[in-house]
């Protein structure tokens, strides 16, 4: 091929998928491939799929077919959770060239170029996921300068009743601290000063090590990296936010005062049916200690509505829980049956109409709480620091340390720049500020 090879990587799902996609793009670029947008006509398409809900499965198939229709002669590679769980379904889609499991994504760049030279019948590479070997990848210099994701852990062994992901990701396995710290240093050297440490179950980092090294130890090491300004974390199980963990991280000045809590419900009865590792009393105790120990902390959360057996009383307990705890944002999902999980065959499945009704009620409450929190932030913060990330031609947009979204008028982009701003007003989504 005389001209430069073009490739696009499409990503569905979580931050771990985003990290892995970024790493694939970096490796393709190192091999001389031009990275393009998904709507461009490319020679190579990599679709990094998700399977957390039935809707994720549908979108994964849609993305695959869209790429095939864009260029029927392109090399089509499908990876991620949907392909790990349903390789036979993917193989039935005419035009797919290679199906890769979650534990083999580091092989994709070389495989893509190999297939471009000589297409073969659809093949697959599905390494065992029930292993302790970490499929090491690296983003190096991030694709954008504002924030870099770092995958520190893979796998989950919690086996919650509703979740298919442990079957798609396998055992907990952790990247070495040395590799993670080296990657952070490389990212900082390239001019990116905020990192997000993420994993399938972030709090399980180090559980597969024999020396007792844990997530708080890693955060302590990262906090000492010269030039790094902000450290954020992927979602945390409420059971992992122990007093000892909070005591350690509250002393680290680069760990930002924002945490995403994987709550799923505000009802102990529902949590028990979900097979979660905590009840509401434990969650409240840990959350209250976190708020007491870290000034100005903001929390966000995940919630599932309409889990099998969830009664009106259970749902009202969830509403009360969120009223008391003032989460800045809540990612709300109606329960989705996943074949192969215990919840899929439970009695008392909740009708879709009720799931939707409860979702809308939670959504309205979330908006009400966020509006109040943002108004309070404006009144209590004469100034604040923002890392700007995007520009729409009129406003630059970024986040405060506690992850409040801020818009400020500007005549130019400030991507990757830290700036002091004066909050002046807010609505239900943003704080509006003036550049100081």
Secondary structure, 3 states (H helix, E strand, C coil): CCCCCEEEEEECCCHHHHHHHHHHHHHHHHCCCEECCCCCCCCEEEEEECCCCHHHHHHHHHHHHHHHHHCCCCEEEEEEHHHHHCHHHHHCCCCCCEEECHHHHHHHHHHHHHHHHCCCCCEEECCCCCCCCCCCCCCCCCCCCCCEEEEEEECCCCCCCCCCHHHHHCCCEECCHHHHHHHHHHHHHCCCCEEEEEECCHHHCCCCCCCCCCHHHHHHHHHCCCCCCEEEECCECHHHCCHHHHHHHCCCCCECCEEEEEEECCCHHHHHHHCCCCCHHHHHHHHHHHHHHCCCCEEEEEEEECCCCCCHHHHHHHHHHHHHHCCCEEEEEECCCCCCCHHHHCCCCCCHHHHHHHHHHHHHHHHHHHHHHHHHHHHHCCCEEEEEEEECCCEEEEECCCCCEEEEECCCCCCCCEEEEEEEEECCCCEEEEEC
